[in-house]
Amino acid sequence: MSLPHPPPPAVTAPKETWRAWARQTRAPLPDVSAAVVAHLRPFLEGRGVRRVLAYRAMPGEPDVSALDTGFEMLTTRTRYRPERHLTLHPWDTATEQSAFGMLQPPATAPRVPLASVDAVLLPALAFDHTGVRLGYGGGFYDRLLPGYAGLIVGVCPAALLVPALPTEPHDVRASHLATETGVRPTH
């Protein structure tokens, strides 16, 4: 028997309150990685996607690394100078530990332009049904994705999909959401 999840905060609650709720909700969840990938693979193939920008999973995030067979996978490196931003690199160059605890490419890894990416798999603590993302607070993806014309797929466990999240004008929305139950468009 699974324990009930704590109720989400009010949409007017600060993002830090939402982040605490999401971490508490996510902590006891089973690993849904295989089910998420099982839904993502045919979804991406059906849209002719070849080049995918994916994240290296942190604890509690669905691990999408199994998609590295069948797609040209890219990942990010977090950079702080001259301002916070992400750079894109081939998936297999992620060989060093980042400050966040996941693998990332070294600073000298070859870079890939965002415009060459067919789809972005976007990690989050939670998403709402309109594609609003509750991130970790660094704003890295919100800086990377404005103007991106490709497919943006939010990835998280179904228990972390909520009716509404606090949003700000700079928030980049996902066009689709992938969970262990399937992939669906946002509304």
C-alpha positions in Angstrom: 0.0 0.0 0.0 1.4 3.4 -1.0 1.2 6.4 1.2 -0.9 9.3 -0.1 1.1 12.3 -1.5 1.0 15.5 0.4 -1.5 18.0 -1.2 0.2 20.6 -3.4 0.4 24.2 -2.1 -1.8 27.0 -3.3 -0.8 28.3 -6.7 0.0 31.6 -4.9 2.6 30.0 -2.7 6.2 31.0 -3.2 8.2 28.7 -5.6 10.4 27.6 -2.6 7.3 26.2 -1.0 6.4 24.4 -4.2 10.0 23.0 -4.5 9.8 21.7 -0.9 6.5 20.0 -1.7 7.9 18.5 -4.9 10.9 17.1 -3.2 8.8 15.6 -0.4 6.4 14.1 -2.9 9.1 12.7 -5.2 11.2 11.1 -2.4 9.2 8.0 -1.9 8.2 7.5 -5.5 9.4 4.4 -7.4 11.8 4.7 -10.3 9.6 5.3 -13.4 12.5 5.7 -15.9 11.8 2.5 -18.0 8.1 3.4 -18.4 8.9 7.0 -19.3 11.4 5.9 -22.0 9.0 3.3 -23.3 6.5 6.1 -24.0 9.1 8.7 -25.2 10.8 6.4 -27.8 7.8 5.9 -30.1 6.6 9.5 -29.5 9.9 10.9 -30.7 10.3 8.4 -33.5 6.8 9.2 -34.7 7.7 12.8 -35.1 10.9 12.1 -37.0 13.2 13.3 -34.2 16.8 12.5 -34.7 18.8 14.8 -32.4 17.6 15.1 -28.8 18.9 17.4 -26.1 18.4 15.4 -22.8 19.4 15.9 -19.2 21.7 13.7 -17.1 19.3 12.6 -14.4 19.7 13.8 -10.8 18.3 11.6 -8.0 14.6 11.3 -8.3 14.4 12.3 -11.9 13.4 9.8 -14.6 16.6 8.7 -16.3 16.2 9.0 -20.1 19.7 7.7 -20.9 18.3 4.5 -22.5 17.3 6.7 -25.4 20.9 6.9 -26.5 20.3 4.0 -28.8 18.2 5.2 -31.7 18.8 8.9 -31.3 21.7 11.3 -31.5 21.8 12.4 -27.9 23.2 15.7 -26.5 23.5 16.9 -23.0 24.3 20.2 -21.3 27.1 21.7 -19.3 26.3 24.4 -16.7 28.4 27.5 -17.0 28.5 30.6 -14.8 30.6 33.2 -16.8 30.0 35.7 -18.1 26.5 34.8 -16.8 24.6 31.6 -16.0 24.0 29.6 -19.1 24.0 26.1 -20.6 26.1 24.8 -23.5 25.2 21.7 -25.6 27.6 18.8 -26.1 27.5 15.2 -27.5 26.0 12.8 -24.9 29.1 10.6 -24.6 31.3 13.5 -23.6 29.6 13.7 -20.2 32.5 12.2 -18.1 32.9 14.5 -15.1 30.8 15.2 -12.0 29.0 18.5 -11.9 28.4 20.6 -8.8 24.8 19.3 -9.0 26.0 15.6 -8.8 25.3 14.4 -12.3 27.7 13.8 -15.2 28.5 16.7 -17.5 30.9 17.3 -20.4 34.2 18.9 -19.6 34.6 22.5 -20.4 36.6 21.7 -23.5 34.0 19.3 -25.0 32.9 20.1 -28.6 29.8 22.4 -28.6 26.6 21.8 -30.6 24.2 24.6 -31.6 20.6 24.5 -30.2 19.2 25.3 -33.6 20.4 21.8 -34.7 18.3 20.0 -32.0 14.9 18.4 -33.0 13.6 17.9 -29.4 14.5 19.0 -25.9 13.7 16.7 -22.9 13.2 19.1 -20.0 13.7 17.9 -16.4 11.8 19.5 -13.5 10.6 19.1 -10.0 7.0 19.4 -11.3 5.0 20.5 -14.3 1.5 21.8 -14.6 -1.0 20.8 -17.3 -0.2 23.9 -19.4 3.5 23.0 -19.5 4.7 25.4 -16.9 7.9 24.0 -15.3 9.0 24.1 -11.7 12.7 24.0 -11.9 15.4 24.1 -9.3 15.7 27.9 -9.3 18.8 28.6 -11.4 16.9 29.7 -14.6 19.3 27.8 -16.9 16.6 26.4 -19.2 14.6 29.6 -19.2 17.8 31.3 -20.6 18.5 28.6 -23.1 15.1 28.0 -24.7 13.5 31.3 -25.6 13.0 31.3 -29.4 13.7 27.6 -29.7 11.3 26.3 -32.4 11.6 22.6 -31.8 9.7 20.2 -29.7 9.9 20.7 -25.9 8.9 17.7 -23.8 8.7 18.1 -20.0 9.6 14.9 -18.2 8.6 14.0 -14.6 6.7 11.3 -12.6 2.8 11.6 -13.0 2.6 12.4 -9.2 4.3 15.7 -9.9 1.8 16.9 -12.5 -0.5 19.6 -11.0 -3.3 21.7 -12.3 -1.4 25.0 -11.9 2.0 26.2 -10.9 3.2 29.8 -10.2 4.5 31.3 -13.4 6.5 34.3 -14.5 6.7 35.9 -17.9 10.2 34.4 -18.7 9.1 30.8 -18.0 9.5 28.5 -21.0 6.6 26.1 -21.4 6.8 22.5 -22.5 4.5 21.6 -25.5 4.2 18.0 -24.3 4.5 16.2 -21.0 6.1 12.7 -20.6 5.4 10.5 -17.5 5.2 6.8 -16.8 1.6 6.9 -18.0 2.3 8.3 -21.5 3.1 11.5 -23.5 0.5 14.1 -24.0 0.2 17.6 -25.3 -0.2 20.5 -22.8 -3.3 22.6 -22.8 
